[in-house]
């Protein structure tokens, strides 16, 4: 390893470059890291926060009688609610209690469109 270091140092001295750290490396590295952080924030973190806020607003606006779908794909109609859960009617005389965070979609529009199409 010592022989390789000797050759590299000798080659750099022949080229007229200093043997120590390359010039300007520290500041440009900091700038690149900051730029990467800004890009990461605007393309990943900010859109995710916006989606989460929209989903929370959607869940807060749900009312009794709304047709919904859960994360697990269960479709039903909200028949009751508490502060943290929904009571969902999934069949005649069959109700389940689910967390509000598991409701992801309002299926009122899609069901109406399917009925209009004759399905």
Chimera marker file (.cmm) of the C-alpha trace (Angstrom):
<marker_set name="trace">
<marker id="1" x="0.000" y="0.000" z="0.000" r="1" g="1" b="0" radius="0.5"/>
<marker id="2" x="2.886" y="2.347" z="0.734" r="1" g="1" b="0" radius="0.5"/>
<marker id="3" x="4.282" y="1.873" z="-2.740" r="1" g="1" b="0" radius="0.5"/>
<marker id="4" x="0.903" y="2.794" z="-4.308" r="1" g="1" b="0" radius="0.5"/>
<marker id="5" x="0.665" y="5.938" z="-2.176" r="1" g="1" b="0" radius="0.5"/>
<marker id="6" x="4.163" y="6.912" z="-3.222" r="1" g="1" b="0" radius="0.5"/>
<marker id="7" x="3.265" y="6.543" z="-6.913" r="1" g="1" b="0" radius="0.5"/>
<marker id="8" x="0.049" y="8.537" z="-6.571" r="1" g="1" b="0" radius="0.5"/>
<marker id="9" x="1.712" y="11.343" z="-4.611" r="1" g="1" b="0" radius="0.5"/>
<marker id="10" x="4.573" y="11.441" z="-7.097" r="1" g="1" b="0" radius="0.5"/>
<marker id="11" x="2.112" y="11.627" z="-10.018" r="1" g="1" b="0" radius="0.5"/>
<marker id="12" x="0.172" y="14.463" z="-8.398" r="1" g="1" b="0" radius="0.5"/>
<marker id="13" x="3.340" y="16.436" z="-7.720" r="1" g="1" b="0" radius="0.5"/>
<marker id="14" x="4.382" y="15.979" z="-11.330" r="1" g="1" b="0" radius="0.5"/>
<marker id="15" x="1.054" y="17.369" z="-12.489" r="1" g="1" b="0" radius="0.5"/>
<marker id="16" x="1.517" y="20.438" z="-10.314" r="1" g="1" b="0" radius="0.5"/>
<marker id="17" x="-1.470" y="19.648" z="-8.074" r="1" g="1" b="0" radius="0.5"/>
<marker id="18" x="-1.189" y="19.935" z="-4.313" r="1" g="1" b="0" radius="0.5"/>
<marker id="19" x="-0.930" y="16.667" z="-2.421" r="1" g="1" b="0" radius="0.5"/>
<marker id="20" x="-3.501" y="17.616" z="0.285" r="1" g="1" b="0" radius="0.5"/>
<marker id="21" x="-7.272" y="18.005" z="-0.056" r="1" g="1" b="0" radius="0.5"/>
<marker id="22" x="-8.697" y="19.174" z="-3.371" r="1" g="1" b="0" radius="0.5"/>
<marker id="23" x="-9.566" y="22.863" z="-3.395" r="1" g="1" b="0" radius="0.5"/>
<marker id="24" x="-13.190" y="23.939" z="-2.944" r="1" g="1" b="0" radius="0.5"/>
<marker id="25" x="-14.393" y="20.457" z="-1.958" r="1" g="1" b="0" radius="0.5"/>
<marker id="26" x="-15.920" y="21.375" z="1.401" r="1" g="1" b="0" radius="0.5"/>
<marker id="27" x="-18.219" y="24.197" z="0.355" r="1" g="1" b="0" radius="0.5"/>
<marker id="28" x="-19.465" y="22.521" z="-2.819" r="1" g="1" b="0" radius="0.5"/>
<marker id="29" x="-20.277" y="19.375" z="-0.832" r="1" g="1" b="0" radius="0.5"/>
<marker id="30" x="-22.383" y="21.373" z="1.636" r="1" g="1" b="0" radius="0.5"/>
<marker id="31" x="-24.221" y="23.124" z="-1.193" r="1" g="1" b="0" radius="0.5"/>
<marker id="32" x="-24.951" y="19.791" z="-2.906" r="1" g="1" b="0" radius="0.5"/>
<marker id="33" x="-26.311" y="18.302" z="0.332" r="1" g="1" b="0" radius="0.5"/>
<marker id="34" x="-28.550" y="21.322" z="0.880" r="1" g="1" b="0" radius="0.5"/>
<marker id="35" x="-29.855" y="21.136" z="-2.691" r="1" g="1" b="0" radius="0.5"/>
<marker id="36" x="-30.572" y="17.431" z="-2.287" r="1" g="1" b="0" radius="0.5"/>
<marker id="37" x="-32.474" y="18.171" z="0.923" r="1" g="1" b="0" radius="0.5"/>
<marker id="38" x="-34.585" y="20.851" z="-0.784" r="1" g="1" b="0" radius="0.5"/>
<marker id="39" x="-35.388" y="18.554" z="-3.719" r="1" g="1" b="0" radius="0.5"/>
<marker id="40" x="-36.249" y="15.699" z="-1.330" r="1" g="1" b="0" radius="0.5"/>
<marker id="41" x="-38.609" y="17.989" z="0.609" r="1" g="1" b="0" radius="0.5"/>
<marker id="42" x="-40.456" y="19.378" z="-2.428" r="1" g="1" b="0" radius="0.5"/>
<marker id="43" x="-40.797" y="16.098" z="-4.326" r="1" g="1" b="0" radius="0.5"/>
<marker id="44" x="-41.422" y="13.609" z="-1.508" r="1" g="1" b="0" radius="0.5"/>
<marker id="45" x="-42.256" y="15.075" z="1.897" r="1" g="1" b="0" radius="0.5"/>
<marker id="46" x="-44.495" y="18.000" z="0.910" r="1" g="1" b="0" radius="0.5"/>
<marker id="47" x="-46.789" y="16.054" z="-1.481" r="1" g="1" b="0" radius="0.5"/>
<marker id="48" x="-47.200" y="13.283" z="1.115" r="1" g="1" b="0" radius="0.5"/>
<marker id="49" x="-48.176" y="15.814" z="3.784" r="1" g="1" b="0" radius="0.5"/>
<marker id="50" x="-50.698" y="17.349" z="1.371" r="1" g="1" b="0" radius="0.5"/>
<marker id="51" x="-52.271" y="13.929" z="0.654" r="1" g="1" b="0" radius="0.5"/>
<marker id="52" x="-52.491" y="13.154" z="4.380" r="1" g="1" b="0" radius="0.5"/>
<marker id="53" x="-54.193" y="16.494" z="5.070" r="1" g="1" b="0" radius="0.5"/>
<marker id="54" x="-56.731" y="15.935" z="2.257" r="1" g="1" b="0" radius="0.5"/>
<marker id="55" x="-57.485" y="12.418" z="3.526" r="1" g="1" b="0" radius="0.5"/>
<marker id="56" x="-58.015" y="13.696" z="7.071" r="1" g="1" b="0" radius="0.5"/>
<marker id="57" x="-60.349" y="16.425" z="5.807" r="1" g="1" b="0" radius="0.5"/>
<marker id="58" x="-62.267" y="13.780" z="3.823" r="1" g="1" b="0" radius="0.5"/>
<marker id="59" x="-62.654" y="11.546" z="6.890" r="1" g="1" b="0" radius="0.5"/>
<marker id="60" x="-63.770" y="14.446" z="9.072" r="1" g="1" b="0" radius="0.5"/>
<marker id="61" x="-66.469" y="15.334" z="6.518" r="1" g="1" b="0" radius="0.5"/>
<marker id="62" x="-68.056" y="11.881" z="6.350" r="1" g="1" b="0" radius="0.5"/>
<marker id="63" x="-71.588" y="11.585" z="7.698" r="1" g="1" b="0" radius="0.5"/>
<marker id="64" x="-74.165" y="8.913" z="8.405" r="1" g="1" b="0" radius="0.5"/>
<marker id="65" x="-75.479" y="7.460" z="5.149" r="1" g="1" b="0" radius="0.5"/>
<marker id="66" x="-72.283" y="7.979" z="3.103" r="1" g="1" b="0" radius="0.5"/>
<marker id="67" x="-71.097" y="5.009" z="1.067" r="1" g="1" b="0" radius="0.5"/>
<marker id="68" x="-67.445" y="4.239" z="1.809" r="1" g="1" b="0" radius="0.5"/>
<marker id="69" x="-64.670" y="1.721" z="1.186" r="1" g="1" b="0" radius="0.5"/>
<marker id="70" x="-62.117" y="0.597" z="3.760" r="1" g="1" b="0" radius="0.5"/>
<marker id="71" x="-58.426" y="-0.140" z="3.265" r="1" g="1" b="0" radius="0.5"/>
<marker id="72" x="-59.314" y="-3.845" z="3.168" r="1" g="1" b="0" radius="0.5"/>
<marker id="73" x="-61.756" y="-3.314" z="0.289" r="1" g="1" b="0" radius="0.5"/>
<marker id="74" x="-64.966" y="-3.610" z="2.300" r="1" g="1" b="0" radius="0.5"/>
<marker id="75" x="-67.781" y="-1.489" z="0.857" r="1" g="1" b="0" radius="0.5"/>
<marker id="76" x="-70.624" y="-0.291" z="3.021" r="1" g="1" b="0" radius="0.5"/>
<marker id="77" x="-72.733" y="2.574" z="4.304" r="1" g="1" b="0" radius="0.5"/>
<marker id="78" x="-71.918" y="4.524" z="7.456" r="1" g="1" b="0" radius="0.5"/>
<marker id="79" x="-74.673" y="3.817" z="9.983" r="1" g="1" b="0" radius="0.5"/>
<marker id="80" x="-73.060" y="5.385" z="13.034" r="1" g="1" b="0" radius="0.5"/>
<marker id="81" x="-69.883" y="7.007" z="14.268" r="1" g="1" b="0" radius="0.5"/>
<marker id="82" x="-67.895" y="7.803" z="17.362" r="1" g="1" b="0" radius="0.5"/>
<marker id="83" x="-64.841" y="9.996" z="17.800" r="1" g="1" b="0" radius="0.5"/>
<marker id="84" x="-62.436" y="7.348" z="16.446" r="1" g="1" b="0" radius="0.5"/>
<marker id="85" x="-64.622" y="4.707" z="14.728" r="1" g="1" b="0" radius="0.5"/>
<marker id="86" x="-67.314" y="4.243" z="12.111" r="1" g="1" b="0" radius="0.5"/>
<marker id="87" x="-70.102" y="1.697" z="12.270" r="1" g="1" b="0" radius="0.5"/>
<marker id="88" x="-70.503" y="0.439" z="8.700" r="1" g="1" b="0" radius="0.5"/>
<marker id="89" x="-73.496" y="-1.496" z="7.373" r="1" g="1" b="0" radius="0.5"/>
<marker id="90" x="-72.072" y="-4.043" z="4.903" r="1" g="1" b="0" radius="0.5"/>
<marker id="91" x="-75.181" y="-6.208" z="4.398" r="1" g="1" b="0" radius="0.5"/>
<marker id="92" x="-78.710" y="-6.310" z="5.710" r="1" g="1" b="0" radius="0.5"/>
<marker id="93" x="-78.481" y="-6.497" z="9.528" r="1" g="1" b="0" radius="0.5"/>
<marker id="94" x="-74.663" y="-6.844" z="9.363" r="1" g="1" b="0" radius="0.5"/>
<marker id="95" x="-72.638" y="-3.968" z="10.801" r="1" g="1" b="0" radius="0.5"/>
<marker id="96" x="-68.924" y="-3.748" z="11.512" r="1" g="1" b="0" radius="0.5"/>
<marker id="97" x="-66.968" y="-1.229" z="13.521" r="1" g="1" b="0" radius="0.5"/>
<marker id="98" x="-63.823" y="0.126" z="11.845" r="1" g="1" b="0" radius="0.5"/>
<marker id="99" x="-61.278" y="2.785" z="12.739" r="1" g="1" b="0" radius="0.5"/>
<marker id="100" x="-61.723" y="6.096" z="10.941" r="1" g="1" b="0" radius="0.5"/>
<marker id="101" x="-58.182" y="5.781" z="9.634" r="1" g="1" b="0" radius="0.5"/>
<marker id="102" x="-59.149" y="2.656" z="7.663" r="1" g="1" b="0" radius="0.5"/>
<marker id="103" x="-61.733" y="4.464" z="5.506" r="1" g="1" b="0" radius="0.5"/>
<marker id="104" x="-60.057" y="5.574" z="2.301" r="1" g="1" b="0" radius="0.5"/>
<marker id="105" x="-62.705" y="6.321" z="-0.319" r="1" g="1" b="0" radius="0.5"/>
<marker id="106" x="-66.222" y="7.595" z="-0.833" r="1" g="1" b="0" radius="0.5"/>
<marker id="107" x="-67.993" y="5.243" z="-3.239" r="1" g="1" b="0" radius="0.5"/>
<marker id="108" x="-71.206" y="7.223" z="-3.603" r="1" g="1" b="0" radius="0.5"/>
<marker id="109" x="-70.291" y="8.511" z="-7.068" r="1" g="1" b="0" radius="0.5"/>
<marker id="110" x="-68.984" y="5.206" z="-8.469" r="1" g="1" b="0" radius="0.5"/>
<marker id="111" x="-72.019" y="3.233" z="-7.308" r="1" g="1" b="0" radius="0.5"/>
<marker id="112" x="-74.370" y="5.742" z="-8.901" r="1" g="1" b="0" radius="0.5"/>
<marker id="113" x="-72.435" y="5.587" z="-12.162" r="1" g="1" b="0" radius="0.5"/>
<marker id="114" x="-72.634" y="1.769" z="-12.181" r="1" g="1" b="0" radius="0.5"/>
<marker id="115" x="-76.398" y="1.833" z="-11.570" r="1" g="1" b="0" radius="0.5"/>
<marker id="116" x="-76.845" y="4.351" z="-14.397" r="1" g="1" b="0" radius="0.5"/>
<marker id="117" x="-74.866" y="2.072" z="-16.725" r="1" g="1" b="0" radius="0.5"/>
<marker id="118" x="-77.151" y="-0.843" z="-15.848" r="1" g="1" b="0" radius="0.5"/>
<marker id="119" x="-74.607" y="-2.947" z="-13.963" r="1" g="1" b="0" radius="0.5"/>
<link id1="1" id2="2" r="1" g="1" b="0" radius="0.2"/>
<link id1="2" id2="3" r="1" g="1" b="0" radius="0.2"/>
<link id1="3" id2="4" r="1" g="1" b="0" radius="0.2"/>
<link id1="4" id2="5" r="1" g="1" b="0" radius="0.2"/>
<link id1="5" id2="6" r="1" g="1" b="0" radius="0.2"/>
<link id1="6" id2="7" r="1" g="1" b="0" radius="0.2"/>
<link id1="7" id2="8" r="1" g="1" b="0" radius="0.2"/>
<link id1="8" id2="9" r="1" g="1" b="0" radius="0.2"/>
<link id1="9" id2="10" r="1" g="1" b="0" radius="0.2"/>
<link id1="10" id2="11" r="1" g="1" b="0" radius="0.2"/>
<link id1="11" id2="12" r="1" g="1" b="0" radius="0.2"/>
<link id1="12" id2="13" r="1" g="1" b="0" radius="0.2"/>
<link id1="13" id2="14" r="1" g="1" b="0" radius="0.2"/>
<link id1="14" id2="15" r="1" g="1" b="0" radius="0.2"/>
<link id1="15" id2="16" r="1" g="1" b="0" radius="0.2"/>
<link id1="16" id2="17" r="1" g="1" b="0" radius="0.2"/>
<link id1="17" id2="18" r="1" g="1" b="0" radius="0.2"/>
<link id1="18" id2="19" r="1" g="1" b="0" radius="0.2"/>
<link id1="19" id2="20" r="1" g="1" b="0" radius="0.2"/>
<link id1="20" id2="21" r="1" g="1" b="0" radius="0.2"/>
<link id1="21" id2="22" r="1" g="1" b="0" radius="0.2"/>
<link id1="22" id2="23" r="1" g="1" b="0" radius="0.2"/>
<link id1="23" id2="24" r="1" g="1" b="0" radius="0.2"/>
<link id1="24" id2="25" r="1" g="1" b="0" radius="0.2"/>
<link id1="25" id2="26" r="1" g="1" b="0" radius="0.2"/>
<link id1="26" id2="27" r="1" g="1" b="0" radius="0.2"/>
<link id1="27" id2="28" r="1" g="1" b="0" radius="0.2"/>
<link id1="28" id2="29" r="1" g="1" b="0" radius="0.2"/>
<link id1="29" id2="30" r="1" g="1" b="0" radius="0.2"/>
<link id1="30" id2="31" r="1" g="1" b="0" radius="0.2"/>
<link id1="31" id2="32" r="1" g="1" b="0" radius="0.2"/>
<link id1="32" id2="33" r="1" g="1" b="0" radius="0.2"/>
<link id1="33" id2="34" r="1" g="1" b="0" radius="0.2"/>
<link id1="34" id2="35" r="1" g="1" b="0" radius="0.2"/>
<link id1="35" id2="36" r="1" g="1" b="0" radius="0.2"/>
<link id1="36" id2="37" r="1" g="1" b="0" radius="0.2"/>
<link id1="37" id2="38" r="1" g="1" b="0" radius="0.2"/>
<link id1="38" id2="39" r="1" g="1" b="0" radius="0.2"/>
<link id1="39" id2="40" r="1" g="1" b="0" radius="0.2"/>
<link id1="40" id2="41" r="1" g="1" b="0" radius="0.2"/>
<link id1="41" id2="42" r="1" g="1" b="0" radius="0.2"/>
<link id1="42" id2="43" r="1" g="1" b="0" radius="0.2"/>
<link id1="43" id2="44" r="1" g="1" b="0" radius="0.2"/>
<link id1="44" id2="45" r="1" g="1" b="0" radius="0.2"/>
<link id1="45" id2="46" r="1" g="1" b="0" radius="0.2"/>
<link id1="46" id2="47" r="1" g="1" b="0" radius="0.2"/>
<link id1="47" id2="48" r="1" g="1" b="0" radius="0.2"/>
<link id1="48" id2="49" r="1" g="1" b="0" radius="0.2"/>
<link id1="49" id2="50" r="1" g="1" b="0" radius="0.2"/>
<link id1="50" id2="51" r="1" g="1" b="0" radius="0.2"/>
<link id1="51" id2="52" r="1" g="1" b="0" radius="0.2"/>
<link id1="52" id2="53" r="1" g="1" b="0" radius="0.2"/>
<link id1="53" id2="54" r="1" g="1" b="0" radius="0.2"/>
<link id1="54" id2="55" r="1" g="1" b="0" radius="0.2"/>
<link id1="55" id2="56" r="1" g="1" b="0" radius="0.2"/>
<link id1="56" id2="57" r="1" g="1" b="0" radius="0.2"/>
<link id1="57" id2="58" r="1" g="1" b="0" radius="0.2"/>
<link id1="58" id2="59" r="1" g="1" b="0" radius="0.2"/>
<link id1="59" id2="60" r="1" g="1" b="0" radius="0.2"/>
<link id1="60" id2="61" r="1" g="1" b="0" radius="0.2"/>
<link id1="61" id2="62" r="1" g="1" b="0" radius="0.2"/>
<link id1="62" id2="63" r="1" g="1" b="0" radius="0.2"/>
<link id1="63" id2="64" r="1" g="1" b="0" radius="0.2"/>
<link id1="64" id2="65" r="1" g="1" b="0" radius="0.2"/>
<link id1="65" id2="66" r="1" g="1" b="0" radius="0.2"/>
<link id1="66" id2="67" r="1" g="1" b="0" radius="0.2"/>
<link id1="67" id2="68" r="1" g="1" b="0" radius="0.2"/>
<link id1="68" id2="69" r="1" g="1" b="0" radius="0.2"/>
<link id1="69" id2="70" r="1" g="1" b="0" radius="0.2"/>
<link id1="70" id2="71" r="1" g="1" b="0" radius="0.2"/>
<link id1="71" id2="72" r="1" g="1" b="0" radius="0.2"/>
<link id1="72" id2="73" r="1" g="1" b="0" radius="0.2"/>
<link id1="73" id2="74" r="1" g="1" b="0" radius="0.2"/>
<link id1="74" id2="75" r="1" g="1" b="0" radius="0.2"/>
<link id1="75" id2="76" r="1" g="1" b="0" radius="0.2"/>
<link id1="76" id2="77" r="1" g="1" b="0" radius="0.2"/>
<link id1="77" id2="78" r="1" g="1" b="0" radius="0.2"/>
<link id1="78" id2="79" r="1" g="1" b="0" radius="0.2"/>
<link id1="79" id2="80" r="1" g="1" b="0" radius="0.2"/>
<link id1="80" id2="81" r="1" g="1" b="0" radius="0.2"/>
<link id1="81" id2="82" r="1" g="1" b="0" radius="0.2"/>
<link id1="82" id2="83" r="1" g="1" b="0" radius="0.2"/>
<link id1="83" id2="84" r="1" g="1" b="0" radius="0.2"/>
<link id1="84" id2="85" r="1" g="1" b="0" radius="0.2"/>
<link id1="85" id2="86" r="1" g="1" b="0" radius="0.2"/>
<link id1="86" id2="87" r="1" g="1" b="0" radius="0.2"/>
<link id1="87" id2="88" r="1" g="1" b="0" radius="0.2"/>
<link id1="88" id2="89" r="1" g="1" b="0" radius="0.2"/>
<link id1="89" id2="90" r="1" g="1" b="0" radius="0.2"/>
<link id1="90" id2="91" r="1" g="1" b="0" radius="0.2"/>
<link id1="91" id2="92" r="1" g="1" b="0" radius="0.2"/>
<link id1="92" id2="93" r="1" g="1" b="0" radius="0.2"/>
<link id1="93" id2="94" r="1" g="1" b="0" radius="0.2"/>
<link id1="94" id2="95" r="1" g="1" b="0" radius="0.2"/>
<link id1="95" id2="96" r="1" g="1" b="0" radius="0.2"/>
<link id1="96" id2="97" r="1" g="1" b="0" radius="0.2"/>
<link id1="97" id2="98" r="1" g="1" b="0" radius="0.2"/>
<link id1="98" id2="99" r="1" g="1" b="0" radius="0.2"/>
<link id1="99" id2="100" r="1" g="1" b="0" radius="0.2"/>
<link id1="100" id2="101" r="1" g="1" b="0" radius="0.2"/>
<link id1="101" id2="102" r="1" g="1" b="0" radius="0.2"/>
<link id1="102" id2="103" r="1" g="1" b="0" radius="0.2"/>
<link id1="103" id2="104" r="1" g="1" b="0" radius="0.2"/>
<link id1="104" id2="105" r="1" g="1" b="0" radius="0.2"/>
<link id1="105" id2="106" r="1" g="1" b="0" radius="0.2"/>
<link id1="106" id2="107" r="1" g="1" b="0" radius="0.2"/>
<link id1="107" id2="108" r="1" g="1" b="0" radius="0.2"/>
<link id1="108" id2="109" r="1" g="1" b="0" radius="0.2"/>
<link id1="109" id2="110" r="1" g="1" b="0" radius="0.2"/>
<link id1="110" id2="111" r="1" g="1" b="0" radius="0.2"/>
<link id1="111" id2="112" r="1" g="1" b="0" radius="0.2"/>
<link id1="112" id2="113" r="1" g="1" b="0" radius="0.2"/>
<link id1="113" id2="114" r="1" g="1" b="0" radius="0.2"/>
<link id1="114" id2="115" r="1" g="1" b="0" radius="0.2"/>
<link id1="115" id2="116" r="1" g="1" b="0" radius="0.2"/>
<link id1="116" id2="117" r="1" g="1" b="0" radius="0.2"/>
<link id1="117" id2="118" r="1" g="1" b="0" radius="0.2"/>
<link id1="118" id2="119" r="1" g="1" b="0" radius="0.2"/>
</marker_set>
